[in-house]
Amino acid sequence: MPEWNDEGIILSAKKFGEKGFVVNILTEHHGRHVGWLNNYKSKSVLSNIQPGNLVKVFWKSRLIEQMGNFKIELISSISGKIFDERLKLQSLNSICSLLENFLPERQNYSEVYIATSAFLNLLAINEGDINNQWLKGYVKWEIGLLSSIGFSLDLKQCAVTGNTNDLCYVSPKTGKAVSKDGAGKFAPKLLKLPFFLGGAEIKGSNIYEEILIGLNITTYFFKNKLLLSINDSNNINLPIPRDRFENMIKKLWV
């Protein structure tokens, strides 16, 4: 009878019937895994399976190809620690939705788990960050996710000249940085590179404008390089929680 123990991050939990939940978890060593969790024995089970929570998980099944059953023990309630910070909560929902939508089930993505766990800890401990500098970490997390699932960005040097300074843009075709000189007349067709990712500083800009420039890059490659390649219906919409997160930042910028 197959079984394993691991640590994981709750991505979603959907009630099914009267006695349980279908729970989606990103585990450290067993990838994204879906399993059944009984809820009738514990009053605290609902609080333990909130999206973003770090948990210990035990999985067991009669056959390896079956959904199987989870037993879950809470390690840290991330959502509980940021409950009164709406932007952080929405970033948490965005992350969980992207992982649920983009990671294939039962394939090991330990590097994604480690990066996600580190960012969630950043959310939980970064109290008093009135300037929301943690948002830079969110954009870098999305870039890391892109890399892990098949499309790496190269933002270290210009794809045209090879120079490492005066970088201003990203090529939508290759995902490589382009300098001002290298862009030339094609600059209007390129994606802007924000200052915190090595681009040129924009006078008078604030953190929210910089983050939106960064999200514009990741949004483009999520839609045009990943979703188009895996979705035959040409539906290239990102998950709703991701759109809501970006819209919240737009409102803060305006």
Disulfide bonds with the S-S distance in Angstrom:
none
